[in-house]
Amino acid sequence: MKLFIRDQLALFFFYMVQLFFTLLVFWLDGYTQIATLLYVCLLNLTFLIGYLSFRYIRNRSLYNSLSISLSTLDDMRFENQSAPLPKSFERLQKEQIQYYSQEIDNYKQKLDNHVQLINQSVHQLKTPLAVMQLMVQNRNDSFSASLNEELDRLKNGLELVLYSTRLDTFERDFSVEALNLNTFVRNTTSTNKRLFIRSKIYPQIEIDQSLTIVSDEKWLTFVLMQLITNAVRYTDKEGERILFQGQVVEGQTILEICDRGVGIPQSDLPRVFDPYFTGENGRIFQESTGMGLYLVKQVLDHLNHRIEIESVLHEGTTIRIFF
C-alpha cells in the first residue's frame, strides 16, 4: 500500500491543483454558495477514490511483490495476471531472468574451461618436475642442492595453484576418515625433510600416540605443508626447532605449530588470512605471495576446523588448529 501511495502522489497533487482552479473559476463566476462548492469537491473526491481503488485492486499483486524482499526468484508471483501492468511486468521479468541465466551459464562455462586448462597445465608441469628431481636425487654437489631447492619451490607453487582451483569443487573431492594425529604430522614433516635439512631447522613432535582426529587427509596435508613452509621460511636463525604439540581441551583436539621466527606485527595479525596480503614481512621475504594462509583458512573452513594465530614480533608465531 505504501508503494502504491508513493506511486500516486503525482496524481494527488494534480487533483488538488485541478480542484483549486475549478473552485476558483466557480468563485470568480459568481457562484458563492458554499454547499454547492462542497458538493462539487465531494463528487470529485468520490470519483478519485473510486478510480484509485480500482487501480489498486487491479495491480495489487504487483505492488505487493515489489514491496517484499525476495529470497528466491520464484517468490515474485502475481495473483491477478489479467491486468496489463502485472502481466507485462511478469513477461519482462521472465525475459530478464532468462537472459541473465544464459549469461551466468556462459560465464560458468568459461570459468570451468579456464580452471580445467590451469589444472591440465599444472599436471603437465609436474611430470618434467618429477623427472628433474629424480635426475639429481643421488647427487650431493652444491649445484644439485641448489637445483633441488628451486625444484621444491616450483613444486610448492604448483601445488598452491592446483589446490586454489580445486576449492570451488571441494565437495566433489572430499573424503572423511579417522587419522592418528601423531602419524599424520610425522608423515607430513618427513615429506618436507629436505626443506628442514636445507634450512637447518628441525621439527619437534610432542603428540600423544592416542590422539585421533576426523578429517580429509589430502586437504589437511596441504594445510600443514603450507604452515610448515611458512614456519621454516620466517625462521631466520639456524638450529631452531618447530614444535608440533597435540592436546585435548574440553573434549576438543588441538594441534599447535610453534616457531621461533621473526613473528608477525600486531597490526598485520587481523589481515593475515586475507588474499594477497603479505604485510611487513612480505617486503622483507620476497617469496611471500599472500595466498598461503588465505588458502589454509578457506580449506579449514570447508573442513569445519577452526584456526587461530598468535604472534610476538621477533619471538615467534603459534598457530592452533581446532578439530
Residue frames as qw, qx, qy, qz and C-alpha x, y, z in Angstrom:
[[0.000, 0.884, 0.467, 0.000, 0.00, 0.00, 0.00],
 [0.314, -0.771, 0.098, 0.546, 2.85, 2.44, 0.82],
 [0.375, -0.119, 0.605, 0.693, 4.38, 1.83, -2.59],
 [0.178, 0.625, 0.684, 0.330, 1.01, 2.44, -4.25],
 [0.135, -0.922, -0.273, 0.239, 0.53, 5.73, -2.37],
 [0.349, -0.588, 0.326, 0.652, 4.03, 6.93, -3.32],
 [0.349, 0.153, 0.709, 0.594, 3.33, 5.97, -6.92],
 [0.056, 0.728, 0.618, 0.293, 0.10, 8.04, -6.93],
 [0.301, -0.598, -0.235, 0.705, 1.48, 11.17, -5.24],
 [0.112, -0.086, 0.394, 0.908, 1.71, 12.98, -8.57],
 [0.185, -0.479, -0.722, -0.464, -1.96, 12.21, -9.24],
 [0.337, -0.695, -0.533, 0.345, -2.94, 13.53, -5.78],
 [0.250, -0.433, 0.031, 0.866, -1.02, 16.75, -6.44],
 [0.011, -0.129, -0.586, -0.800, -2.59, 17.12, -9.90],
 [0.247, -0.603, -0.743, -0.153, -6.05, 16.52, -8.40],
 [0.308, -0.669, -0.375, 0.564, -5.57, 19.21, -5.74],
 [0.147, -0.268, 0.259, 0.916, -4.35, 21.74, -8.32],
 [0.112, -0.300, -0.717, -0.619, -7.27, 20.90, -10.62],
 [0.289, -0.663, -0.683, 0.098, -9.77, 21.18, -7.76],
 [0.265, -0.535, -0.180, 0.782, -8.34, 24.52, -6.67],
 [0.011, -0.122, 0.406, 0.906, -8.67, 26.02, -10.14],
 [0.189, -0.443, -0.795, -0.368, -12.18, 24.57, -10.55],
 [0.291, -0.704, -0.551, 0.341, -13.34, 26.19, -7.32],
 [0.225, -0.414, 0.051, 0.880, -11.57, 29.40, -8.28],
 [0.040, -0.163, -0.610, -0.774, -13.45, 29.54, -11.60],
 [0.273, -0.622, -0.726, -0.105, -16.74, 28.96, -9.79],
 [0.335, -0.634, -0.354, 0.601, -15.95, 31.67, -7.28],
 [0.153, -0.274, 0.246, 0.917, -14.89, 34.24, -9.89],
 [0.116, -0.280, -0.702, -0.645, -18.02, 33.49, -11.94],
 [0.385, -0.327, 0.078, -0.859, -20.20, 34.46, -9.02],
 [0.781, -0.285, -0.523, -0.190, -21.15, 31.07, -7.60],
 [0.016, -0.529, 0.555, -0.642, -20.77, 31.83, -3.89],
 [0.840, -0.340, -0.002, -0.422, -22.92, 29.06, -2.43],
 [0.172, -0.564, 0.792, -0.159, -20.64, 27.06, -0.14],
 [0.759, 0.018, 0.591, -0.272, -22.92, 23.99, -0.18],
 [0.800, 0.586, 0.002, -0.129, -22.68, 23.72, -3.98],
 [0.284, 0.757, -0.580, 0.100, -18.89, 24.08, -3.89],
 [0.426, -0.391, 0.775, -0.254, -18.57, 21.40, -1.20],
 [0.851, 0.258, 0.383, -0.252, -20.82, 19.11, -3.23],
 [0.653, 0.702, -0.283, -0.037, -18.54, 19.54, -6.27],
 [0.011, -0.649, 0.733, -0.204, -15.49, 18.74, -4.09],
 [0.643, -0.156, 0.685, -0.305, -17.15, 15.67, -2.62],
 [0.855, 0.450, 0.147, -0.211, -18.21, 14.44, -6.06],
 [0.488, 0.727, -0.480, 0.059, -14.69, 14.84, -7.46],
 [0.239, -0.524, 0.767, -0.282, -13.22, 13.15, -4.38],
 [0.816, 0.052, 0.488, -0.305, -15.62, 10.20, -4.79],
 [0.808, 0.576, -0.102, -0.068, -14.57, 9.71, -8.40],
 [0.214, 0.725, -0.627, 0.188, -10.90, 9.95, -7.38],
 [0.493, -0.353, 0.730, -0.316, -11.27, 7.38, -4.60],
 [0.880, 0.265, 0.304, -0.249, -13.17, 5.07, -6.92],
 [0.659, 0.683, -0.314, 0.014, -10.50, 5.34, -9.59],
 [0.008, 0.645, -0.717, 0.264, -7.64, 4.74, -7.11],
 [0.697, -0.172, 0.612, -0.332, -9.44, 1.77, -5.57],
 [0.885, 0.433, 0.081, -0.148, -9.90, 0.23, -9.00],
 [0.466, 0.725, -0.487, 0.138, -6.23, 0.81, -9.84],
 [0.262, -0.546, 0.727, -0.323, -5.04, -0.64, -6.53],
 [0.820, -0.001, 0.496, -0.287, -7.22, -3.76, -6.70],
 [0.827, 0.554, -0.057, -0.080, -6.23, -4.40, -10.31],
 [0.547, 0.619, -0.462, 0.321, -2.46, -4.01, -9.66],
 [0.629, -0.691, 0.246, -0.256, -2.35, -5.09, -6.01],
 [0.968, -0.095, 0.120, 0.201, -0.25, -8.19, -6.69],
 [0.610, 0.572, -0.099, 0.540, 2.36, -6.09, -8.47],
 [0.136, -0.795, 0.257, -0.532, 2.69, -3.59, -5.62],
 [0.829, -0.495, 0.213, -0.148, 2.81, -6.36, -3.02],
 [0.934, 0.143, 0.036, 0.325, 5.53, -8.19, -4.95],
 [0.434, 0.650, -0.150, 0.606, 7.61, -5.04, -5.29],
 [0.364, -0.778, 0.191, -0.476, 7.28, -4.27, -1.58],
 [0.888, -0.416, 0.193, -0.031, 8.72, -7.53, -0.17],
 [0.076, -0.688, 0.702, 0.168, 12.29, -8.80, -0.07],
 [0.900, 0.255, -0.256, -0.242, 12.92, -11.82, -2.27],
 [0.602, -0.503, 0.619, 0.040, 14.81, -14.91, -1.14],
 [0.501, 0.043, 0.768, 0.397, 14.40, -16.74, -4.46],
 [0.110, 0.096, -0.456, -0.878, 13.31, -15.78, -7.94],
 [0.234, -0.367, -0.857, -0.277, 10.15, -17.84, -7.52],
 [0.116, -0.457, -0.603, 0.643, 8.91, -15.50, -4.77],
 [0.192, 0.341, -0.084, -0.916, 7.75, -12.90, -7.29],
 [0.071, 0.330, 0.893, 0.298, 4.40, -14.16, -8.42],
 [0.254, -0.004, -0.028, -0.967, 1.29, -12.20, -9.40],
 [0.350, 0.276, 0.814, -0.374, -2.17, -13.18, -8.28],
 [0.510, 0.716, 0.361, -0.311, -4.02, -11.24, -10.99],
 [0.442, -0.225, 0.558, 0.665, -2.14, -11.78, -14.22],
 [0.359, 0.654, 0.616, 0.255, -5.01, -10.50, -16.42],
 [0.042, -0.946, -0.075, 0.312, -4.20, -6.86, -15.61],
 [0.662, 0.709, -0.090, 0.224, -1.94, -5.33, -18.30],
 [0.019, -0.852, 0.451, -0.264, 0.70, -3.90, -15.94],
 [0.659, -0.441, 0.600, -0.107, 1.41, -7.04, -13.81],
 [0.904, 0.297, 0.305, 0.050, 1.23, -9.20, -16.92],
 [0.530, 0.794, -0.181, 0.234, 3.72, -7.03, -18.81],
 [0.235, -0.781, 0.529, -0.233, 5.98, -6.81, -15.76],
 [0.827, -0.215, 0.516, -0.060, 5.96, -10.57, -15.33],
 [0.833, 0.520, 0.117, 0.148, 6.83, -11.03, -19.01],
 [0.248, 0.861, -0.350, 0.273, 9.73, -8.59, -18.65],
 [0.536, -0.613, 0.546, -0.197, 10.90, -10.36, -15.52],
 [0.921, 0.051, 0.384, 0.032, 10.92, -13.76, -17.23],
 [0.678, 0.694, -0.056, 0.235, 12.87, -12.37, -20.18],
 [0.034, -0.845, 0.455, -0.280, 15.44, -10.79, -17.85],
 [0.731, -0.411, 0.530, -0.128, 15.82, -13.99, -15.82],
 [0.912, 0.309, 0.244, 0.111, 16.28, -16.00, -18.99],
 [0.466, 0.817, -0.209, 0.268, 18.85, -13.55, -20.33],
 [0.207, -0.765, 0.538, -0.288, 20.89, -13.37, -17.13],
 [0.872, -0.201, 0.438, -0.090, 20.69, -17.13, -16.61],
 [0.846, 0.491, 0.063, 0.200, 22.16, -17.60, -20.05],
 [0.219, 0.845, -0.355, 0.335, 24.89, -15.08, -19.29],
 [0.551, -0.602, 0.526, -0.239, 25.69, -16.84, -16.00],
 [0.947, 0.069, 0.314, 0.026, 25.82, -20.22, -17.73],
 [0.666, 0.682, -0.117, 0.281, 28.20, -18.82, -20.33],
 [0.080, -0.817, 0.457, -0.343, 30.38, -17.33, -17.61],
 [0.775, -0.385, 0.474, -0.160, 30.42, -20.59, -15.67],
 [0.925, 0.329, 0.142, 0.126, 31.37, -22.49, -18.81],
 [0.430, 0.780, -0.285, 0.354, 34.25, -20.11, -19.49],
 [0.369, -0.710, 0.500, -0.331, 35.36, -20.34, -15.85],
 [0.915, -0.142, 0.371, -0.072, 35.23, -24.15, -15.89],
 [0.816, 0.525, -0.021, 0.243, 37.26, -24.22, -19.09],
 [0.132, 0.831, -0.386, 0.378, 39.79, -21.84, -17.55],
 [0.616, -0.547, 0.507, -0.254, 40.11, -23.94, -14.39],
 [0.962, 0.123, 0.243, 0.033, 40.41, -27.12, -16.44],
 [0.617, 0.699, -0.193, 0.306, 43.19, -25.53, -18.50],
 [0.165, -0.776, 0.491, -0.360, 45.04, -24.48, -15.34],
 [0.814, -0.320, 0.453, -0.172, 44.74, -27.96, -13.82],
 [0.917, 0.360, 0.105, 0.132, 45.89, -29.60, -17.03],
 [0.388, 0.794, -0.314, 0.346, 48.85, -27.24, -17.31],
 [0.422, -0.680, 0.515, -0.308, 49.86, -27.86, -13.69],
 [0.919, -0.097, 0.378, -0.053, 49.71, -31.64, -14.15],
 [0.792, 0.564, -0.037, 0.232, 51.78, -31.36, -17.32],
 [0.125, 0.820, -0.415, 0.374, 54.39, -29.29, -15.50],
 [0.684, -0.538, 0.434, -0.234, 54.57, -31.74, -12.59],
 [0.979, 0.162, 0.096, 0.082, 55.78, -34.56, -14.86],
 [0.618, 0.578, -0.262, 0.463, 59.05, -32.94, -16.02],
 [0.276, -0.750, 0.369, -0.474, 59.48, -31.58, -12.50],
 [0.889, -0.329, 0.286, -0.138, 59.40, -35.10, -11.07],
 [0.892, 0.354, -0.039, 0.277, 61.88, -36.25, -13.74],
 [0.274, 0.747, -0.326, 0.510, 64.33, -33.45, -12.84],
 [0.560, -0.637, 0.380, -0.369, 64.07, -34.34, -9.15],
 [0.980, -0.067, 0.184, 0.038, 64.93, -37.96, -9.95],
 [0.702, 0.595, -0.154, 0.359, 67.89, -36.85, -12.07],
 [0.148, 0.658, -0.438, 0.594, 69.52, -35.00, -9.16],
 [0.792, -0.529, -0.106, -0.286, 68.26, -37.23, -6.35],
 [0.925, -0.263, -0.028, 0.274, 71.53, -39.09, -5.74],
 [0.539, 0.493, -0.119, 0.673, 73.93, -36.23, -6.39],
 [0.544, -0.682, -0.333, 0.358, 75.46, -34.40, -3.43],
 [0.442, 0.130, 0.064, 0.885, 77.24, -31.47, -5.09],
 [0.001, -0.418, -0.316, 0.852, 76.29, -27.87, -4.38],
 [0.252, 0.091, -0.462, -0.845, 74.73, -27.40, -7.82],
 [0.382, -0.282, -0.844, -0.248, 72.34, -30.30, -7.27],
 [0.217, -0.441, -0.662, 0.566, 71.46, -28.99, -3.83],
 [0.111, 0.333, 0.016, -0.936, 70.60, -25.57, -5.26],
 [0.338, -0.019, -0.662, -0.669, 68.63, -27.16, -8.08],
 [0.317, -0.360, -0.873, 0.088, 66.68, -29.30, -5.60],
 [0.068, -0.424, -0.449, 0.784, 65.82, -26.20, -3.61],
 [0.254, 0.246, -0.249, -0.902, 64.45, -24.42, -6.68],
 [0.366, -0.122, -0.829, -0.405, 62.56, -27.54, -7.76],
 [0.212, -0.408, -0.799, 0.389, 60.93, -27.76, -4.32],
 [0.097, 0.403, 0.188, -0.890, 59.86, -24.13, -4.58],
 [0.335, 0.122, -0.552, -0.754, 58.43, -24.75, -8.02],
 [0.320, -0.236, -0.914, -0.083, 56.59, -27.82, -6.75],
 [0.087, -0.448, -0.632, 0.626, 55.09, -25.91, -3.83],
 [0.196, 0.326, -0.101, -0.919, 54.00, -23.14, -6.19],
 [0.370, -0.018, -0.742, -0.559, 52.28, -25.61, -8.50],
 [0.261, -0.351, -0.874, 0.212, 50.53, -27.27, -5.55],
 [0.036, 0.401, 0.361, -0.841, 49.31, -23.85, -4.41],
 [0.338, 0.205, -0.375, -0.838, 47.80, -23.16, -7.82],
 [0.364, -0.104, -0.882, -0.281, 46.27, -26.64, -8.08],
 [0.203, -0.402, -0.802, 0.392, 44.58, -26.55, -4.69],
 [0.121, 0.352, 0.175, -0.911, 43.32, -22.99, -5.14],
 [0.405, 0.104, -0.519, -0.745, 41.48, -24.01, -8.33],
 [0.389, -0.186, -0.899, -0.076, 40.01, -27.06, -6.60],
 [0.043, 0.126, 0.604, -0.786, 38.43, -25.08, -3.77],
 [0.495, 0.116, -0.090, -0.857, 35.30, -24.27, -5.78],
 [0.793, 0.021, -0.494, -0.356, 34.68, -28.01, -6.30],
 [0.126, -0.447, 0.768, -0.440, 35.66, -29.01, -2.77],
 [0.744, -0.053, 0.427, -0.512, 32.55, -31.16, -2.22],
 [0.876, 0.378, -0.216, -0.206, 33.44, -33.36, -5.21],
 [0.653, 0.391, -0.554, 0.339, 36.88, -34.19, -3.81],
 [0.331, -0.544, 0.445, -0.630, 36.24, -34.75, -0.13],
 [0.782, -0.107, -0.612, -0.048, 36.66, -37.88, 1.99],
 [0.446, -0.682, 0.340, -0.469, 36.30, -38.02, 5.78],
 [0.846, 0.006, -0.517, 0.132, 38.35, -40.54, 7.74],
 [0.656, -0.751, 0.064, 0.043, 39.86, -41.07, 11.18],
 [0.593, 0.610, -0.352, 0.391, 43.54, -40.07, 11.33],
 [0.738, -0.476, -0.214, 0.427, 46.13, -40.65, 14.01],
 [0.051, 0.998, -0.026, -0.003, 47.41, -37.14, 14.67],
 [0.500, -0.657, 0.484, 0.289, 50.96, -38.19, 15.59],
 [0.660, 0.108, 0.636, 0.385, 51.36, -40.37, 12.50],
 [0.404, 0.827, 0.353, 0.169, 49.84, -37.72, 10.25],
 [0.093, -0.972, 0.186, 0.109, 52.19, -34.98, 11.47],
 [0.572, -0.464, 0.589, 0.334, 55.25, -37.26, 11.23],
 [0.646, 0.364, 0.583, 0.332, 54.40, -38.26, 7.67],
 [0.280, 0.932, 0.195, 0.123, 53.93, -34.66, 6.61],
 [0.261, -0.886, 0.344, 0.168, 57.15, -33.45, 8.23],
 [0.682, -0.187, 0.618, 0.344, 59.00, -36.38, 6.65],
 [0.575, 0.655, 0.421, 0.252, 57.75, -35.26, 3.24],
 [0.136, 0.969, -0.048, 0.201, 59.34, -31.87, 3.94],
 [0.804, -0.467, 0.075, 0.360, 62.61, -33.24, 5.35],
 [0.623, 0.296, 0.161, 0.706, 64.72, -31.65, 2.62],
 [0.051, -0.831, -0.134, -0.537, 63.23, -28.25, 3.50],
 [0.660, -0.751, 0.019, -0.011, 64.11, -28.76, 7.17],
 [0.832, -0.189, 0.155, 0.498, 67.62, -30.01, 6.44],
 [0.474, 0.529, 0.188, 0.678, 68.38, -27.30, 3.91],
 [0.164, -0.827, -0.037, -0.536, 67.25, -24.58, 6.32],
 [0.399, 0.159, -0.706, 0.564, 68.94, -26.29, 9.31],
 [0.478, -0.224, 0.295, -0.797, 65.66, -26.15, 11.21],
 [0.239, 0.019, -0.971, -0.009, 64.21, -29.28, 12.72],
 [0.605, -0.417, -0.313, -0.602, 60.75, -30.49, 13.74],
 [0.006, 0.139, -0.835, 0.532, 59.97, -31.46, 17.32],
 [0.569, -0.283, -0.533, -0.559, 56.81, -33.53, 17.66],
 [0.057, -0.051, 0.783, -0.617, 55.12, -33.84, 21.06],
 [0.651, -0.048, -0.200, -0.731, 51.82, -35.52, 20.28],
 [0.564, -0.171, 0.741, -0.320, 50.32, -38.41, 22.19],
 [0.025, 0.106, -0.906, -0.409, 50.00, -41.58, 20.14],
 [0.143, 0.423, 0.875, -0.186, 46.36, -41.98, 21.16],
 [0.229, 0.549, 0.134, -0.793, 45.13, -38.68, 19.69],
 [0.334, 0.314, 0.791, 0.405, 42.79, -39.21, 16.74],
 [0.230, 0.429, 0.039, -0.873, 41.11, -36.64, 14.51],
 [0.532, 0.490, 0.688, 0.063, 38.43, -36.89, 11.82],
 [0.145, 0.758, -0.160, -0.615, 39.25, -35.01, 8.64],
 [0.821, 0.570, 0.033, 0.008, 40.27, -35.27, 4.99],
 [0.763, -0.373, 0.227, 0.476, 43.90, -36.39, 4.82],
 [0.577, 0.384, 0.314, 0.649, 44.75, -34.89, 1.44],
 [0.002, 0.863, 0.169, 0.477, 43.36, -31.41, 2.14],
 [0.598, -0.799, 0.045, 0.042, 44.74, -31.40, 5.68],
 [0.792, -0.110, 0.207, 0.564, 48.18, -32.39, 4.35],
 [0.359, 0.629, 0.217, 0.654, 48.08, -29.35, 2.06],
 [0.327, -0.902, -0.084, -0.269, 47.20, -27.15, 5.06],
 [0.753, -0.596, 0.134, 0.246, 50.00, -28.50, 7.24],
 [0.723, 0.167, 0.231, 0.629, 52.56, -28.25, 4.42],
 [0.155, 0.793, 0.150, 0.570, 51.69, -24.58, 3.94],
 [0.511, -0.848, 0.039, -0.137, 52.06, -23.93, 7.66],
 [0.838, -0.298, 0.188, 0.416, 55.39, -25.79, 7.76],
 [0.569, 0.465, 0.208, 0.646, 56.67, -23.84, 4.75],
 [0.095, -0.883, -0.061, -0.455, 55.73, -20.55, 6.41],
 [0.703, -0.704, 0.081, 0.057, 57.26, -21.55, 9.74],
 [0.804, -0.088, 0.219, 0.546, 60.56, -22.52, 8.10],
 [0.413, 0.643, 0.219, 0.607, 60.60, -19.50, 5.76],
 [0.161, -0.858, 0.008, -0.488, 60.14, -16.99, 8.57],
 [0.782, -0.589, 0.084, 0.187, 62.59, -18.61, 10.98],
 [0.430, 0.851, -0.256, 0.156, 65.82, -16.73, 10.31],
 [0.276, -0.687, 0.652, -0.160, 68.07, -18.49, 12.84],
 [0.669, 0.236, -0.696, -0.107, 69.70, -21.84, 12.14],
 [0.266, 0.097, -0.866, 0.412, 69.36, -24.66, 14.65],
 [0.456, -0.064, 0.327, -0.826, 65.89, -23.62, 15.80],
 [0.062, 0.174, 0.982, 0.031, 63.07, -26.13, 16.17],
 [0.477, -0.172, -0.257, -0.823, 59.46, -26.03, 15.06],
 [0.180, -0.023, 0.872, -0.455, 57.31, -27.55, 17.78],
 [0.532, -0.188, -0.566, -0.601, 54.24, -29.63, 16.96],
 [0.129, -0.044, 0.791, -0.596, 52.04, -30.20, 20.02],
 [0.460, -0.319, -0.649, -0.516, 48.75, -32.03, 20.34],
 [0.045, 0.027, 0.717, -0.695, 46.37, -31.67, 23.24],
 [0.247, -0.532, -0.745, -0.317, 42.75, -32.15, 24.19],
 [0.023, 0.020, 0.367, -0.930, 40.94, -29.21, 25.78],
 [0.518, 0.223, 0.388, -0.729, 37.31, -29.69, 26.87],
 [0.733, 0.271, 0.620, -0.078, 36.95, -32.66, 24.57],
 [0.574, 0.814, 0.000, -0.092, 38.37, -30.82, 21.54],
 [0.825, -0.091, 0.216, 0.514, 41.63, -31.88, 19.90],
 [0.125, 0.975, -0.096, -0.158, 44.05, -29.04, 19.16],
 [0.829, 0.151, 0.101, 0.530, 47.20, -29.08, 17.06],
 [0.138, -0.951, 0.083, 0.264, 49.73, -26.32, 17.75],
 [0.769, 0.362, 0.048, 0.524, 52.57, -25.35, 15.42],
 [0.317, -0.925, 0.024, 0.209, 55.06, -23.09, 17.19],
 [0.733, 0.407, -0.049, 0.543, 58.13, -21.48, 15.67],
 [0.457, -0.685, -0.077, 0.562, 60.80, -19.13, 16.99],
 [0.524, 0.426, 0.367, 0.640, 60.91, -16.98, 13.88],
 [0.180, 0.202, 0.011, 0.963, 60.59, -13.30, 13.12],
 [0.069, 0.499, 0.671, -0.544, 56.97, -13.13, 14.26],
 [0.125, 0.602, 0.565, 0.550, 54.16, -11.00, 12.84],
 [0.004, 0.126, -0.217, 0.968, 53.49, -7.36, 13.75],
 [0.164, 0.400, 0.761, -0.485, 50.30, -6.91, 15.75],
 [0.355, 0.509, -0.014, -0.784, 48.96, -4.52, 13.12],
 [0.365, 0.294, -0.720, -0.511, 49.17, -7.29, 10.48],
 [0.158, 0.010, 0.961, -0.225, 47.54, -10.09, 12.51],
 [0.523, 0.417, 0.486, -0.562, 43.88, -9.22, 11.68],
 [0.594, 0.641, -0.164, -0.458, 44.64, -9.44, 7.95],
 [0.209, -0.459, 0.836, 0.216, 46.95, -12.45, 7.64],
 [0.475, 0.237, 0.848, 0.007, 44.10, -14.59, 6.25],
 [0.451, 0.750, 0.108, -0.472, 43.17, -12.03, 3.58],
 [0.832, 0.358, 0.295, 0.303, 44.08, -12.93, -0.02],
 [0.562, 0.615, 0.003, 0.553, 47.30, -11.40, -1.38],
 [0.313, -0.915, 0.138, -0.216, 48.14, -9.76, 1.94],
 [0.788, 0.229, -0.391, 0.417, 51.87, -10.05, 2.68],
 [0.531, -0.833, -0.123, 0.097, 52.31, -7.41, 5.37],
 [0.114, -0.907, 0.401, 0.067, 55.62, -6.07, 6.60],
 [0.652, -0.326, 0.660, 0.183, 57.32, -9.47, 6.45],
 [0.740, 0.512, 0.419, 0.122, 56.34, -9.78, 2.80],
 [0.297, 0.941, -0.155, 0.049, 58.53, -6.79, 1.99],
 [0.319, -0.698, 0.640, 0.029, 61.49, -8.49, 3.64],
 [0.501, -0.065, 0.851, 0.140, 60.92, -12.06, 2.40],
 [0.306, 0.370, -0.384, -0.789, 60.32, -11.65, -1.32],
 [0.131, -0.042, -0.957, -0.257, 58.91, -15.18, -1.75],
 [0.229, 0.358, 0.692, -0.583, 55.70, -14.23, 0.03],
 [0.030, -0.275, -0.690, -0.669, 52.59, -14.39, -2.17],
 [0.340, -0.033, 0.297, -0.892, 49.90, -13.66, 0.41],
 [0.716, -0.002, -0.414, -0.562, 47.93, -16.74, -0.69],
 [0.393, 0.123, -0.886, 0.211, 49.23, -19.44, 1.64],
 [0.059, 0.145, 0.728, -0.668, 47.35, -18.55, 4.83],
 [0.524, 0.185, -0.046, -0.830, 44.33, -17.46, 2.82],
 [0.668, 0.112, -0.646, -0.351, 44.01, -20.92, 1.26],
 [0.251, 0.022, -0.872, 0.419, 44.70, -22.53, 4.64],
 [0.291, 0.150, 0.467, -0.821, 41.77, -20.62, 6.15],
 [0.632, 0.199, -0.275, -0.697, 39.50, -21.45, 3.21],
 [0.565, 0.104, -0.813, -0.095, 40.31, -25.18, 3.34],
 [0.129, -0.056, -0.815, 0.562, 39.86, -25.37, 7.12],
 [0.449, 0.146, 0.213, -0.855, 36.51, -23.59, 6.84],
 [0.697, 0.156, -0.496, -0.494, 35.41, -26.22, 4.33],
 [0.520, 0.052, -0.833, 0.182, 36.65, -28.95, 6.68],
 [0.569, -0.708, -0.243, -0.341, 34.79, -27.29, 9.59],
 [0.721, -0.258, -0.294, 0.572, 38.04, -26.82, 11.54],
 [0.099, -0.991, -0.078, -0.044, 38.91, -23.57, 13.27],
 [0.713, 0.213, -0.155, 0.650, 42.30, -21.84, 13.12],
 [0.289, -0.953, -0.061, 0.072, 43.81, -19.27, 15.46],
 [0.682, 0.396, -0.166, 0.593, 47.11, -17.43, 15.24],
 [0.429, -0.890, -0.012, 0.153, 49.18, -15.70, 17.90],
 [0.729, 0.379, -0.065, 0.566, 52.47, -13.96, 17.30],
 [0.373, -0.868, 0.019, 0.327, 55.01, -11.75, 19.03],
 [0.513, 0.827, -0.204, 0.103, 57.40, -9.77, 16.88],
 [0.262, 0.668, -0.654, 0.239, 60.97, -11.19, 16.95],
 [0.445, -0.334, 0.736, -0.384, 59.85, -14.02, 19.25],
 [0.059, 0.003, 0.973, 0.222, 57.78, -16.36, 17.07],
 [0.567, -0.012, -0.225, -0.793, 54.34, -17.46, 15.97],
 [0.252, 0.045, 0.936, -0.243, 51.89, -20.05, 17.26],
 [0.521, 0.030, -0.420, -0.742, 49.11, -21.44, 15.09],
 [0.366, 0.017, 0.847, -0.385, 46.35, -23.62, 16.50],
 [0.457, -0.036, -0.639, -0.618, 44.00, -25.86, 14.55],
 [0.479, -0.051, 0.631, -0.608, 40.87, -26.95, 16.42],
 [0.267, -0.012, -0.878, -0.396, 39.40, -30.25, 15.23]]
